Amino acid sequence: MRMDEELKSRKVNELVDFQHIIHSMVRDDNVLIGISDLSDATGVSQTQLRYWLEKGYLKSRGTAKKKKFIYATVFFVRMIKKYQDEGFTLASAVEHTKRHSTMIKAIKKMVSDRLENVQEEEKCTLIDLGVFDPQENKHLFASVTENGTKFELH
């Protein structure tokens, strides 16, 4: 019996640690990169990035001489570049990107708010998204396989 209790306790601790890891991954403000790394990751020159900063299209942390960017800025810059490559003006590309960024933030918030547990099964990964609001005695699970995602109530 004592062994079972230790195993359960260890699994609970692993779950707490896993939830902490997922929450820190979803929250990207704790990863900072420099302007050269941002340039390398996006294919946008440092000169262009500085211009975008000057125009207020990008925000940085750090000092005036040592600019640092949250990791989400990589995706923001990539999206701006994609729109510009499609022929949008810089201002228009930034507006389109801001709209998409709002959606991405909402998805990240939903995952951060709802993710309770993830477990590997034989043929799928089960993601516990917490209490199913209309039926508070059930949890909503996403069952993820190579063929797609299905939702289940348990």
N, CA, C and O atoms as a GROMACS GRO file, in nm:
protein
  616
    1MET      N    1   0.081  -0.120   0.000
    1MET     CA    2   0.000   0.000   0.000
    1MET      C    3   0.086   0.127   0.000
    1MET      O    4   0.056   0.223  -0.072
    2ARG      N    5   0.189   0.126   0.080
    2ARG     CA    6   0.274   0.245   0.090
    2ARG      C    7   0.335   0.281  -0.045
    2ARG      O    8   0.349   0.399  -0.078
    3MET      N    9   0.371   0.179  -0.125
    3MET     CA   10   0.430   0.201  -0.257
    3MET      C   11   0.329   0.269  -0.350
    3MET      O   12   0.365   0.360  -0.425
    4ASP      N   13   0.203   0.226  -0.344
    4ASP     CA   14   0.098   0.287  -0.427
    4ASP      C   15   0.080   0.434  -0.391
    4ASP      O   16   0.063   0.518  -0.480
    5GLU      N   17   0.084   0.466  -0.263
    5GLU     CA   18   0.068   0.604  -0.219
    5GLU      C   19   0.185   0.690  -0.267
    5GLU      O   20   0.166   0.804  -0.310
    6GLU      N   21   0.307   0.634  -0.261
    6GLU     CA   22   0.424   0.708  -0.310
    6GLU      C   23   0.414   0.732  -0.460
    6GLU      O   24   0.447   0.840  -0.508
    7LEU      N   25   0.369   0.631  -0.533
    7LEU     CA   26   0.355   0.643  -0.678
    7LEU      C   27   0.250   0.748  -0.713
    7LEU      O   28   0.272   0.830  -0.802
    8LYS      N   29   0.137   0.746  -0.643
    8LYS     CA   30   0.033   0.848  -0.666
    8LYS      C   31   0.085   0.986  -0.633
    8LYS      O   32   0.060   1.081  -0.707
    9SER      N   33   0.158   0.999  -0.524
    9SER     CA   34   0.213   1.128  -0.484
    9SER      C   35   0.311   1.179  -0.590
    9SER      O   36   0.310   1.297  -0.623
   10ARG      N   37   0.394   1.089  -0.642
   10ARG     CA   38   0.490   1.128  -0.745
   10ARG      C   39   0.416   1.172  -0.872
   10ARG      O   40   0.456   1.269  -0.935
   11LYS      N   41   0.310   1.100  -0.909
   11LYS     CA   42   0.233   1.136  -1.030
   11LYS      C   43   0.169   1.274  -1.012
   11LYS      O   44   0.165   1.352  -1.107
   12VAL      N   45   0.118   1.303  -0.893
   12VAL     CA   46   0.058   1.435  -0.867
   12VAL      C   47   0.164   1.542  -0.879
   12VAL      O   48   0.140   1.647  -0.938
   13ASN      N   49   0.282   1.518  -0.823
   13ASN     CA   50   0.391   1.616  -0.833
   13ASN      C   51   0.435   1.635  -0.978
   13ASN      O   52   0.462   1.748  -1.018
   14GLU      N   53   0.441   1.528  -1.056
   14GLU     CA   54   0.476   1.539  -1.197
   14GLU      C   55   0.372   1.622  -1.271
   14GLU      O   56   0.407   1.704  -1.356
   15LEU      N   57   0.244   1.602  -1.238
   15LEU     CA   58   0.136   1.678  -1.300
   15LEU      C   59   0.152   1.826  -1.270
   15LEU      O   60   0.140   1.909  -1.360
   16VAL      N   61   0.178   1.861  -1.146
   16VAL     CA   62   0.196   2.000  -1.108
   16VAL      C   63   0.314   2.060  -1.184
   16VAL      O   64   0.304   2.170  -1.237
   17ASP      N   65   0.426   1.986  -1.189
   17ASP     CA   66   0.543   2.034  -1.262
   17ASP      C   67   0.511   2.052  -1.410
   17ASP      O   68   0.551   2.152  -1.470
   18PHE      N   69   0.439   1.955  -1.469
   18PHE     CA   70   0.405   1.963  -1.609
   18PHE      C   71   0.316   2.085  -1.635
   18PHE      O   72   0.338   2.157  -1.732
   19GLN      N   73   0.218   2.108  -1.549
   19GLN     CA   74   0.132   2.225  -1.566
   19GLN      C   75   0.214   2.353  -1.560
   19GLN      O   76   0.190   2.446  -1.637
   20HIS      N   77   0.309   2.360  -1.469
   20HIS     CA   78   0.396   2.478  -1.456
   20HIS      C   79   0.476   2.498  -1.585
   20HIS      O   80   0.489   2.611  -1.634
   21ILE      N   81   0.528   2.390  -1.640
   21ILE     CA   82   0.606   2.398  -1.764
   21ILE      C   83   0.518   2.449  -1.878
   21ILE      O   84   0.558   2.539  -1.951
   22ILE      N   85   0.400   2.392  -1.893
   22ILE     CA   86   0.309   2.434  -2.000
   22ILE      C   87   0.272   2.581  -1.984
   22ILE      O   88   0.275   2.656  -2.082
   23HIS      N   89   0.239   2.623  -1.863
   23HIS     CA   90   0.202   2.762  -1.841
   23HIS      C   91   0.318   2.856  -1.872
   23HIS      O   92   0.297   2.964  -1.927
   24SER      N   93   0.440   2.817  -1.838
   24SER     CA   94   0.554   2.904  -1.869
   24SER      C   95   0.584   2.905  -2.018
   24SER      O   96   0.633   3.005  -2.070
   25MET      N   97   0.555   2.794  -2.089
   25MET     CA   98   0.575   2.791  -2.233
   25MET      C   99   0.473   2.880  -2.303
   25MET      O  100   0.506   2.948  -2.400
   26VAL      N  101   0.352   2.878  -2.256
   26VAL     CA  102   0.246   2.958  -2.317
   26VAL      C  103   0.271   3.106  -2.291
   26VAL      O  104   0.243   3.191  -2.376
   27ARG      N  105   0.324   3.136  -2.175
   27ARG     CA  106   0.357   3.275  -2.141
   27ARG      C  107   0.497   3.303  -2.196
   27ARG      O  108   0.595   3.254  -2.140
   28ASP      N  109   0.506   3.378  -2.302
   28ASP     CA  110   0.633   3.395  -2.372
   28ASP      C  111   0.712   3.517  -2.328
   28ASP      O  112   0.816   3.547  -2.386
   29ASP      N  113   0.664   3.589  -2.229
   29ASP     CA  114   0.734   3.710  -2.189
   29ASP      C  115   0.858   3.682  -2.104
   29ASP      O  116   0.927   3.774  -2.062
   30ASN      N  117   0.884   3.554  -2.078
   30ASN     CA  118   1.002   3.521  -1.999
   30ASN      C  119   1.120   3.475  -2.085
   30ASN      O  120   1.223   3.433  -2.032
   31VAL      N  121   1.105   3.484  -2.218
   31VAL     CA  122   1.213   3.449  -2.311
   31VAL      C  123   1.246   3.575  -2.391
   31VAL      O  124   1.161   3.627  -2.464
   32LEU      N  125   1.367   3.624  -2.377
   32LEU     CA  126   1.407   3.746  -2.448
   32LEU      C  127   1.520   3.714  -2.545
   32LEU      O  128   1.611   3.637  -2.514
   33ILE      N  129   1.513   3.775  -2.664
   33ILE     CA  130   1.618   3.757  -2.764
   33ILE      C  131   1.665   3.894  -2.811
   33ILE      O  132   1.592   3.993  -2.801
   34GLY      N  133   1.787   3.899  -2.862
   34GLY     CA  134   1.844   4.023  -2.912
   34GLY      C  135   1.801   4.050  -3.056
   34GLY      O  136   1.741   3.965  -3.121
   35ILE      N  137   1.834   4.169  -3.103
   35ILE     CA  138   1.792   4.209  -3.237
   35ILE      C  139   1.859   4.124  -3.346
   35ILE      O  140   1.798   4.099  -3.449
   36SER      N  141   1.983   4.081  -3.324
   36SER     CA  142   2.049   3.997  -3.425
   36SER      C  143   1.980   3.860  -3.433
   36SER      O  144   1.963   3.806  -3.542
   37ASP      N  145   1.941   3.806  -3.318
   37ASP     CA  146   1.867   3.679  -3.319
   37ASP      C  147   1.731   3.695  -3.385
   37ASP      O  148   1.686   3.608  -3.459
   38LEU      N  149   1.666   3.808  -3.358
   38LEU     CA  150   1.536   3.834  -3.421
   38LEU      C  151   1.552   3.844  -3.572
   38LEU      O  152   1.470   3.792  -3.647
   39SER      N  153   1.656   3.909  -3.616
   39SER     CA  154   1.684   3.921  -3.759
   39SER      C  155   1.710   3.784  -3.821
   39SER      O  156   1.657   3.752  -3.927
   40ASP      N  157   1.793   3.703  -3.754
   40ASP     CA  158   1.823   3.569  -3.805
   40ASP      C  159   1.698   3.481  -3.812
   40ASP      O  160   1.680   3.406  -3.907
   41ALA      N  161   1.612   3.493  -3.712
   41ALA     CA  162   1.492   3.408  -3.705
   41ALA      C  163   1.384   3.448  -3.804
   41ALA      O  164   1.297   3.368  -3.836
   42THR      N  165   1.389   3.572  -3.854
   42THR     CA  166   1.280   3.622  -3.938
   42THR      C  167   1.322   3.655  -4.081
   42THR      O  168   1.236   3.665  -4.169
   43GLY      N  169   1.451   3.671  -4.104
   43GLY     CA  170   1.495   3.712  -4.236
   43GLY      C  171   1.475   3.860  -4.263
   43GLY      O  172   1.486   3.904  -4.378
   44VAL      N  173   1.447   3.937  -4.159
   44VAL     CA  174   1.431   4.083  -4.172
   44VAL      C  175   1.559   4.145  -4.118
   44VAL      O  176   1.605   4.110  -4.009
   45SER      N  177   1.617   4.237  -4.193
   45SER     CA  178   1.745   4.296  -4.154
   45SER      C  179   1.732   4.374  -4.022
   45SER      O  180   1.624   4.421  -3.986
   46GLN      N  181   1.844   4.386  -3.953
   46GLN     CA  182   1.846   4.465  -3.829
   46GLN      C  183   1.809   4.610  -3.857
   46GLN      O  184   1.743   4.675  -3.776
   47THR      N  185   1.853   4.661  -3.970
   47THR     CA  186   1.821   4.799  -4.008
   47THR      C  187   1.670   4.816  -4.021
   47THR      O  188   1.613   4.913  -3.971
   48GLN      N  189   1.606   4.721  -4.088
   48GLN     CA  190   1.460   4.727  -4.105
   48GLN      C  191   1.390   4.715  -3.969
   48GLN      O  192   1.294   4.786  -3.942
   49LEU      N  193   1.439   4.625  -3.884
   49LEU     CA  194   1.379   4.609  -3.751
   49LEU      C  195   1.392   4.737  -3.670
   49LEU      O  196   1.298   4.775  -3.600
   50ARG      N  197   1.505   4.803  -3.678
   50ARG     CA  198   1.523   4.931  -3.606
   50ARG      C  199   1.426   5.037  -3.659
   50ARG      O  200   1.372   5.117  -3.582
   51TYR      N  201   1.404   5.036  -3.790
   51TYR     CA  202   1.308   5.129  -3.850
   51TYR      C  203   1.167   5.100  -3.796
   51TYR      O  204   1.094   5.192  -3.761
   52TRP      N  205   1.130   4.975  -3.790
   52TRP     CA  206   0.998   4.937  -3.738
   52TRP      C  207   0.985   4.977  -3.592
   52TRP      O  208   0.878   5.018  -3.547
   53LEU      N  209   1.094   4.964  -3.516
   53LEU     CA  210   1.095   5.008  -3.376
   53LEU      C  211   1.073   5.159  -3.368
   53LEU      O  212   0.991   5.208  -3.290
   54GLU      N  213   1.147   5.232  -3.451
   54GLU     CA  214   1.137   5.378  -3.454
   54GLU      C  215   0.994   5.423  -3.486
   54GLU      O  216   0.944   5.520  -3.429
   55LYS      N  217   0.929   5.352  -3.577
   55LYS     CA  218   0.792   5.384  -3.617
   55LYS      C  219   0.687   5.337  -3.516
   55LYS      O  220   0.570   5.371  -3.528
   56GLY      N  221   0.730   5.260  -3.417
   56GLY     CA  222   0.637   5.211  -3.314
   56GLY      C  223   0.566   5.082  -3.350
   56GLY      O  224   0.472   5.043  -3.281
   57TYR      N  225   0.608   5.017  -3.457
   57TYR     CA  226   0.545   4.891  -3.497
   57TYR      C  227   0.591   4.774  -3.410
   57TYR      O  228   0.518   4.676  -3.396
   58LEU      N  229   0.709   4.785  -3.351
   58LEU     CA  230   0.762   4.683  -3.261
   58LEU      C  231   0.791   4.746  -3.126
   58LEU      O  232   0.817   4.866  -3.115
   59LYS      N  233   0.787   4.662  -3.024
   59LYS     CA  234   0.823   4.705  -2.889
   59LYS      C  235   0.941   4.621  -2.843
   59LYS      O  236   0.950   4.502  -2.872
   60SER      N  237   1.030   4.687  -2.770
   60SER     CA  238   1.145   4.613  -2.718
   60SER      C  239   1.156   4.635  -2.568
   60SER      O  240   1.097   4.727  -2.511
   61ARG      N  241   1.233   4.548  -2.508
   61ARG     CA  242   1.270   4.562  -2.367
   61ARG      C  243   1.420   4.585  -2.363
   61ARG      O  244   1.487   4.578  -2.466
   62GLY      N  245   1.470   4.610  -2.249
   62GLY     CA  246   1.614   4.632  -2.238
   62GLY      C  247   1.646   4.780  -2.249
   62GLY      O  248   1.561   4.865  -2.223
   63THR      N  249   1.768   4.808  -2.287
   63THR     CA  250   1.814   4.946  -2.294
   63THR      C  251   1.811   4.995  -2.439
   63THR      O  252   1.785   4.918  -2.531
   64ALA      N  253   1.838   5.123  -2.457
   64ALA     CA  254   1.840   5.180  -2.591
   64ALA      C  255   1.949   5.116  -2.677
   64ALA      O  256   1.933   5.099  -2.798
   65LYS      N  257   2.060   5.079  -2.613
   65LYS     CA  258   2.170   5.018  -2.688
   65LYS      C  259   2.157   4.866  -2.699
   65LYS      O  260   2.208   4.806  -2.794
   66LYS      N  261   2.089   4.805  -2.605
   66LYS     CA  262   2.075   4.660  -2.605
   66LYS      C  263   1.927   4.624  -2.604
   66LYS      O  264   1.869   4.601  -2.498
   67LYS      N  265   1.869   4.619  -2.721
   67LYS     CA  266   1.727   4.590  -2.735
   67LYS      C  267   1.703   4.441  -2.716
   67LYS      O  268   1.781   4.358  -2.763
   68LYS      N  269   1.596   4.408  -2.647
   68LYS     CA  270   1.556   4.269  -2.626
   68LYS      C  271   1.409   4.258  -2.663
   68LYS      O  272   1.331   4.351  -2.644
   69PHE      N  273   1.373   4.141  -2.715
   69PHE     CA  274   1.237   4.119  -2.763
   69PHE      C  275   1.181   3.991  -2.703
   69PHE      O  276   1.253   3.892  -2.686
   70ILE      N  277   1.051   3.993  -2.672
   70ILE     CA  278   0.988   3.870  -2.628
   70ILE      C  279   0.978   3.777  -2.748
   70ILE      O  280   0.978   3.821  -2.863
   71TYR      N  281   0.970   3.649  -2.721
   71TYR     CA  282   0.973   3.550  -2.826
   71TYR      C  283   0.857   3.566  -2.925
   71TYR      O  284   0.873   3.536  -3.043
   72ALA      N  285   0.742   3.612  -2.879
   72ALA     CA  286   0.627   3.631  -2.968
   72ALA      C  287   0.658   3.731  -3.079
   72ALA      O  288   0.591   3.730  -3.183
   73THR      N  289   0.757   3.816  -3.058
   73THR     CA  290   0.793   3.914  -3.161
   73THR      C  291   0.843   3.844  -3.288
   73THR      O  292   0.829   3.898  -3.398
   74VAL      N  293   0.902   3.725  -3.272
   74VAL     CA  294   0.947   3.650  -3.390
   74VAL      C  295   0.828   3.624  -3.482
   74VAL      O  296   0.837   3.648  -3.603
   75PHE      N  297   0.719   3.577  -3.426
   75PHE     CA  298   0.601   3.547  -3.506
   75PHE      C  299   0.537   3.674  -3.562
   75PHE      O  300   0.489   3.676  -3.675
   76PHE      N  301   0.538   3.779  -3.481
   76PHE     CA  302   0.484   3.908  -3.524
   76PHE      C  303   0.560   3.959  -3.645
   76PHE      O  304   0.500   4.002  -3.744
   77VAL      N  305   0.693   3.956  -3.639
   77VAL     CA  306   0.776   4.005  -3.749
   77VAL      C  307   0.760   3.915  -3.871
   77VAL      O  308   0.751   3.964  -3.984
   78ARG      N  309   0.755   3.784  -3.850
   78ARG     CA  310   0.735   3.692  -3.963
   78ARG      C  311   0.604   3.720  -4.035
   78ARG      O  312   0.597   3.714  -4.158
   79MET      N  313   0.499   3.749  -3.958
   79MET     CA  314   0.369   3.777  -4.019
   79MET      C  315   0.373   3.908  -4.098
   79MET      O  316   0.318   3.916  -4.208
   80ILE      N  317   0.437   4.009  -4.042
   80ILE     CA  318   0.450   4.136  -4.115
   80ILE      C  319   0.524   4.111  -4.246
   80ILE      O  320   0.482   4.157  -4.353
   81LYS      N  321   0.634   4.038  -4.238
   81LYS     CA  322   0.714   4.008  -4.358
   81LYS      C  323   0.632   3.932  -4.461
   81LYS      O  324   0.640   3.961  -4.580
   82LYS      N  325   0.553   3.836  -4.416
   82LYS     CA  326   0.469   3.758  -4.507
   82LYS      C  327   0.372   3.849  -4.582
   82LYS      O  328   0.357   3.838  -4.703
   83TYR      N  329   0.307   3.940  -4.508
   83TYR     CA  330   0.214   4.032  -4.574
   83TYR      C  331   0.286   4.126  -4.670
   83TYR      O  332   0.236   4.153  -4.779
   84GLN      N  333   0.402   4.174  -4.630
   84GLN     CA  334   0.478   4.261  -4.721
   84GLN      C  335   0.520   4.185  -4.846
   84GLN      O  336   0.517   4.240  -4.956
   85ASP      N  337   0.560   4.060  -4.830
   85ASP     CA  338   0.598   3.978  -4.946
   85ASP      C  339   0.480   3.958  -5.040
   85ASP      O  340   0.498   3.937  -5.160
   86GLU      N  341   0.358   3.964  -4.985
   86GLU     CA  342   0.237   3.950  -5.067
   86GLU      C  343   0.194   4.083  -5.129
   86GLU      O  344   0.096   4.089  -5.204
   87GLY      N  345   0.267   4.191  -5.098
   87GLY     CA  346   0.239   4.318  -5.162
   87GLY      C  347   0.173   4.423  -5.074
   87GLY      O  348   0.143   4.533  -5.121
   88PHE      N  349   0.148   4.392  -4.947
   88PHE     CA  350   0.088   4.490  -4.856
   88PHE      C  351   0.190   4.597  -4.819
   88PHE      O  352   0.310   4.570  -4.815
   89THR      N  353   0.143   4.717  -4.793
   89THR     CA  354   0.231   4.821  -4.740
   89THR      C  355   0.268   4.783  -4.598
   89THR      O  356   0.204   4.698  -4.537
   90LEU      N  357   0.372   4.846  -4.545
   90LEU     CA  358   0.414   4.817  -4.408
   90LEU      C  359   0.300   4.843  -4.310
   90LEU      O  360   0.271   4.758  -4.225
   91ALA      N  361   0.235   4.958  -4.320
   91ALA     CA  362   0.126   4.992  -4.226
   91ALA      C  363   0.012   4.891  -4.234
   91ALA      O  364  -0.041   4.849  -4.132
   92SER      N  365  -0.024   4.852  -4.356
   92SER     CA  366  -0.131   4.754  -4.374
   92SER      C  367  -0.091   4.617  -4.322
   92SER      O  368  -0.171   4.546  -4.261
   93ALA      N  369   0.034   4.579  -4.346
   93ALA     CA  370   0.084   4.451  -4.297
   93ALA      C  371   0.081   4.446  -4.145
   93ALA      O  372   0.047   4.343  -4.086
   94VAL      N  373   0.116   4.556  -4.082
   94VAL     CA  374   0.114   4.562  -3.935
   94VAL      C  375  -0.029   4.550  -3.884
   94VAL      O  376  -0.053   4.479  -3.786
   95GLU      N  377  -0.124   4.617  -3.947
   95GLU     CA  378  -0.265   4.609  -3.904
   95GLU      C  379  -0.318   4.466  -3.916
   95GLU      O  380  -0.384   4.417  -3.824
   96HIS      N  381  -0.291   4.402  -4.027
   96HIS     CA  382  -0.334   4.263  -4.044
   96HIS      C  383  -0.271   4.174  -3.937
   96HIS      O  384  -0.337   4.088  -3.879
   97THR      N  385  -0.144   4.196  -3.912
   97THR     CA  386  -0.072   4.116  -3.813
   97THR      C  387  -0.128   4.139  -3.673
   97THR      O  388  -0.139   4.044  -3.596
   98LYS      N  389  -0.163   4.262  -3.639
   98LYS     CA  390  -0.220   4.290  -3.506
   98LYS      C  391  -0.350   4.214  -3.486
   98LYS      O  392  -0.375   4.162  -3.378
   99ARG      N  393  -0.433   4.208  -3.591
   99ARG     CA  394  -0.559   4.132  -3.580
   99ARG      C  395  -0.530   3.985  -3.553
   99ARG      O  396  -0.595   3.924  -3.468
  100HIS      N  397  -0.434   3.928  -3.625
  100HIS     CA  398  -0.400   3.788  -3.603
  100HIS      C  399  -0.337   3.769  -3.465
  100HIS      O  400  -0.360   3.667  -3.400
  101SER      N  401  -0.260   3.865  -3.420
  101SER     CA  402  -0.196   3.854  -3.288
  101SER      C  403  -0.300   3.850  -3.178
  101SER      O  404  -0.282   3.780  -3.078
  102THR      N  405  -0.408   3.923  -3.194
  102THR     CA  406  -0.516   3.922  -3.096
  102THR      C  407  -0.577   3.782  -3.087
  102THR      O  408  -0.607   3.733  -2.978
  103MET      N  409  -0.595   3.718  -3.202
  103MET     CA  410  -0.649   3.582  -3.203
  103MET      C  411  -0.552   3.484  -3.139
  103MET      O  412  -0.593   3.397  -3.062
  104ILE      N  413  -0.425   3.498  -3.168
  104ILE     CA  414  -0.324   3.409  -3.111
  104ILE      C  415  -0.318   3.426  -2.960
  104ILE      O  416  -0.307   3.327  -2.887
  105LYS      N  417  -0.325   3.550  -2.911
  105LYS     CA  418  -0.327   3.574  -2.766
  105LYS      C  419  -0.447   3.508  -2.702
  105LYS      O  420  -0.436   3.452  -2.593
  106ALA      N  421  -0.563   3.512  -2.769
  106ALA     CA  422  -0.684   3.450  -2.714
  106ALA      C  423  -0.668   3.298  -2.706
  106ALA      O  424  -0.710   3.237  -2.609
  107ILE      N  425  -0.607   3.239  -2.808
  107ILE     CA  426  -0.584   3.094  -2.807
  107ILE      C  427  -0.488   3.058  -2.694
  107ILE      O  428  -0.512   2.962  -2.621
  108LYS      N  429  -0.379   3.134  -2.679
  108LYS     CA  430  -0.283   3.108  -2.572
  108LYS      C  431  -0.349   3.122  -2.436
  108LYS      O  432  -0.322   3.042  -2.346
  109LYS      N  433  -0.434   3.222  -2.419
  109LYS     CA  434  -0.504   3.241  -2.291
  109LYS      C  435  -0.596   3.124  -2.263
  109LYS      O  436  -0.602   3.074  -2.151
  110MET      N  437  -0.670   3.079  -2.365
  110MET     CA  438  -0.760   2.966  -2.348
  110MET      C  439  -0.682   2.843  -2.304
  110MET      O  440  -0.723   2.773  -2.212
  111VAL      N  441  -0.570   2.815  -2.370
  111VAL     CA  442  -0.490   2.698  -2.334
  111VAL      C  443  -0.438   2.714  -2.191
  111VAL      O  444  -0.444   2.620  -2.112
  112SER      N  445  -0.387   2.830  -2.158
  112SER     CA  446  -0.334   2.855  -2.025
  112SER      C  447  -0.442   2.843  -1.918
  112SER      O  448  -0.417   2.787  -1.811
  113ASP      N  449  -0.561   2.895  -1.946
  113ASP     CA  450  -0.671   2.891  -1.849
  113ASP      C  451  -0.729   2.751  -1.832
  113ASP      O  452  -0.766   2.713  -1.721
  114ARG      N  453  -0.738   2.675  -1.940
  114ARG     CA  454  -0.815   2.550  -1.938
  114ARG      C  455  -0.732   2.423  -1.924
  114ARG      O  456  -0.785   2.322  -1.878
  115LEU      N  457  -0.606   2.425  -1.961
  115LEU     CA  458  -0.526   2.304  -1.959
  115LEU      C  459  -0.508   2.254  -1.816
  115LEU      O  460  -0.452   2.324  -1.731
  116GLU      N  461  -0.556   2.133  -1.789
  116GLU     CA  462  -0.542   2.076  -1.656
  116GLU      C  463  -0.446   1.959  -1.650
  116GLU      O  464  -0.376   1.939  -1.551
  117ASN      N  465  -0.445   1.879  -1.758
  117ASN     CA  466  -0.360   1.761  -1.757
  117ASN      C  467  -0.340   1.712  -1.899
  117ASN      O  468  -0.422   1.736  -1.987
  118VAL      N  469  -0.229   1.643  -1.920
  118VAL     CA  470  -0.201   1.578  -2.047
  118VAL      C  471  -0.148   1.440  -2.013
  118VAL      O  472  -0.060   1.426  -1.929
  119GLN      N  473  -0.202   1.340  -2.080
  119GLN     CA  474  -0.152   1.205  -2.055
  119GLN      C  475  -0.143   1.127  -2.185
  119GLN      O  476  -0.227   1.141  -2.274
  120GLU      N  477  -0.039   1.045  -2.193
  120GLU     CA  478  -0.017   0.960  -2.310
  120GLU      C  479  -0.096   0.832  -2.290
  120GLU      O  480  -0.084   0.766  -2.187
  121GLU      N  481  -0.174   0.798  -2.389
  121GLU     CA  482  -0.242   0.670  -2.394
  121GLU      C  483  -0.172   0.586  -2.500
  121GLU      O  484  -0.078   0.633  -2.564
  122GLU      N  485  -0.218   0.464  -2.520
  122GLU     CA  486  -0.154   0.376  -2.618
  122GLU      C  487  -0.160   0.433  -2.760
  122GLU      O  488  -0.061   0.428  -2.832
  123LYS      N  489  -0.276   0.485  -2.799
  123LYS     CA  490  -0.294   0.530  -2.937
  123LYS      C  491  -0.322   0.679  -2.951
  123LYS      O  492  -0.348   0.726  -3.062
  124CYS      N  493  -0.317   0.752  -2.841
  124CYS     CA  494  -0.348   0.895  -2.850
  124CYS      C  495  -0.289   0.970  -2.730
  124CYS      O  496  -0.239   0.910  -2.635
  125THR      N  497  -0.296   1.101  -2.738
  125THR     CA  498  -0.265   1.187  -2.625
  125THR      C  499  -0.396   1.249  -2.580
  125THR      O  500  -0.469   1.306  -2.661
  126LEU      N  501  -0.426   1.238  -2.451
  126LEU     CA  502  -0.549   1.295  -2.396
  126LEU      C  503  -0.515   1.426  -2.326
  126LEU      O  504  -0.430   1.430  -2.237
  127ILE      N  505  -0.582   1.531  -2.366
  127ILE     CA  506  -0.561   1.662  -2.307
  127ILE      C  507  -0.687   1.699  -2.231
  127ILE      O  508  -0.794   1.714  -2.290
  128ASP      N  509  -0.675   1.715  -2.099
  128ASP     CA  510  -0.788   1.751  -2.014
  128ASP      C  511  -0.802   1.903  -2.015
  128ASP      O  512  -0.715   1.975  -1.966
  129LEU      N  513  -0.912   1.949  -2.070
  129LEU     CA  514  -0.939   2.093  -2.079
  129LEU      C  515  -1.029   2.142  -1.967
  129LEU      O  516  -1.086   2.251  -1.975
  130GLY      N  517  -1.042   2.062  -1.863
  130GLY     CA  518  -1.115   2.105  -1.744
  130GLY      C  519  -1.264   2.080  -1.751
  130GLY      O  520  -1.314   2.010  -1.840
  131VAL      N  521  -1.333   2.138  -1.656
  131VAL     CA  522  -1.477   2.119  -1.642
  131VAL      C  523  -1.549   2.170  -1.765
  131VAL      O  524  -1.522   2.279  -1.815
  132PHE      N  525  -1.643   2.087  -1.813
  132PHE     CA  526  -1.730   2.126  -1.925
  132PHE      C  527  -1.842   2.209  -1.866
  132PHE      O  528  -1.928   2.157  -1.796
  133ASP      N  529  -1.842   2.338  -1.894
  133ASP     CA  530  -1.930   2.432  -1.825
  133ASP      C  531  -2.077   2.391  -1.817
  133ASP      O  532  -2.136   2.402  -1.709
  134PRO      N  533  -2.139   2.343  -1.926
  134PRO     CA  534  -2.281   2.305  -1.913
  134PRO      C  535  -2.305   2.183  -1.824
  134PRO      O  536  -2.415   2.164  -1.773
  135GLN      N  537  -2.202   2.100  -1.806
  135GLN     CA  538  -2.214   1.980  -1.723
  135GLN      C  539  -2.096   1.977  -1.626
  135GLN      O  540  -1.993   1.915  -1.655
  136GLU      N  541  -2.109   2.042  -1.515
  136GLU     CA  542  -1.996   2.062  -1.424
  136GLU      C  543  -1.940   1.935  -1.363
  136GLU      O  544  -1.834   1.938  -1.300
  137ASN      N  545  -2.010   1.823  -1.380
  137ASN     CA  546  -1.958   1.696  -1.328
  137ASN      C  547  -1.874   1.622  -1.433
  137ASN      O  548  -1.830   1.509  -1.408
  138LYS      N  549  -1.850   1.685  -1.549
  138LYS     CA  550  -1.772   1.623  -1.656
  138LYS      C  551  -1.658   1.714  -1.699
  138LYS      O  552  -1.665   1.836  -1.687
  139HIS      N  553  -1.554   1.651  -1.751
  139HIS     CA  554  -1.440   1.725  -1.808
  139HIS      C  555  -1.441   1.708  -1.959
  139HIS      O  556  -1.482   1.605  -2.012
  140LEU      N  557  -1.394   1.811  -2.028
  140LEU     CA  558  -1.379   1.807  -2.172
  140LEU      C  559  -1.236   1.763  -2.204
  140LEU      O  560  -1.139   1.823  -2.158
  141PHE      N  561  -1.226   1.657  -2.284
  141PHE     CA  562  -1.096   1.605  -2.324
  141PHE      C  563  -1.079   1.619  -2.474
  141PHE      O  564  -1.173   1.597  -2.551
  142ALA      N  565  -0.958   1.655  -2.517
  142ALA     CA  566  -0.921   1.649  -2.657
  142ALA      C  567  -0.837   1.523  -2.673
  142ALA      O  568  -0.736   1.506  -2.605
  143SER      N  569  -0.880   1.435  -2.762
  143SER     CA  570  -0.807   1.313  -2.792
  143SER      C  571  -0.733   1.336  -2.923
  143SER      O  572  -0.794   1.348  -3.029
  144VAL      N  573  -0.600   1.342  -2.914
  144VAL     CA  574  -0.518   1.379  -3.030
  144VAL      C  575  -0.444   1.256  -3.083
  144VAL      O  576  -0.372   1.189  -3.009
  145THR      N  577  -0.464   1.228  -3.212
  145THR     CA  578  -0.394   1.119  -3.280
  145THR      C  579  -0.330   1.175  -3.406
  145THR      O  580  -0.345   1.293  -3.437
  146GLU      N  581  -0.260   1.091  -3.477
  146GLU     CA  582  -0.201   1.133  -3.605
  146GLU      C  583  -0.309   1.173  -3.704
  146GLU      O  584  -0.284   1.254  -3.794
  147ASN      N  585  -0.428   1.118  -3.689
  147ASN     CA  586  -0.537   1.144  -3.784
  147ASN      C  587  -0.620   1.266  -3.749
  147ASN      O  588  -0.708   1.304  -3.827
  148GLY      N  589  -0.594   1.329  -3.635
  148GLY     CA  590  -0.670   1.449  -3.600
  148GLY      C  591  -0.703   1.454  -3.452
  148GLY      O  592  -0.647   1.380  -3.371
  149THR      N  593  -0.794   1.544  -3.418
  149THR     CA  594  -0.835   1.568  -3.281
  149THR      C  595  -0.985   1.548  -3.268
  149THR      O  596  -1.062   1.597  -3.350
  150LYS      N  597  -1.025   1.477  -3.165
  150LYS     CA  598  -1.167   1.458  -3.133
  150LYS      C  599  -1.189   1.499  -2.989
  150LYS      O  600  -1.100   1.486  -2.905
  151PHE      N  601  -1.308   1.550  -2.961
  151PHE     CA  602  -1.342   1.591  -2.825
  151PHE      C  603  -1.434   1.489  -2.761
  151PHE      O  604  -1.521   1.431  -2.825
  152GLU      N  605  -1.413   1.468  -2.632
  152GLU     CA  606  -1.489   1.370  -2.555
  152GLU      C  607  -1.523   1.430  -2.420
  152GLU      O  608  -1.451   1.515  -2.368
  153LEU      N  609  -1.634   1.385  -2.362
  153LEU     CA  610  -1.670   1.421  -2.225
  153LEU      C  611  -1.652   1.300  -2.136
  153LEU      O  612  -1.695   1.189  -2.171
  154HIS      N  613  -1.588   1.320  -2.020
  154HIS     CA  614  -1.569   1.212  -1.922
  154HIS      C  615  -1.607   1.264  -1.785
  154HIS      O  616  -1.599   1.190  -1.687
   0.00000   0.00000   0.00000
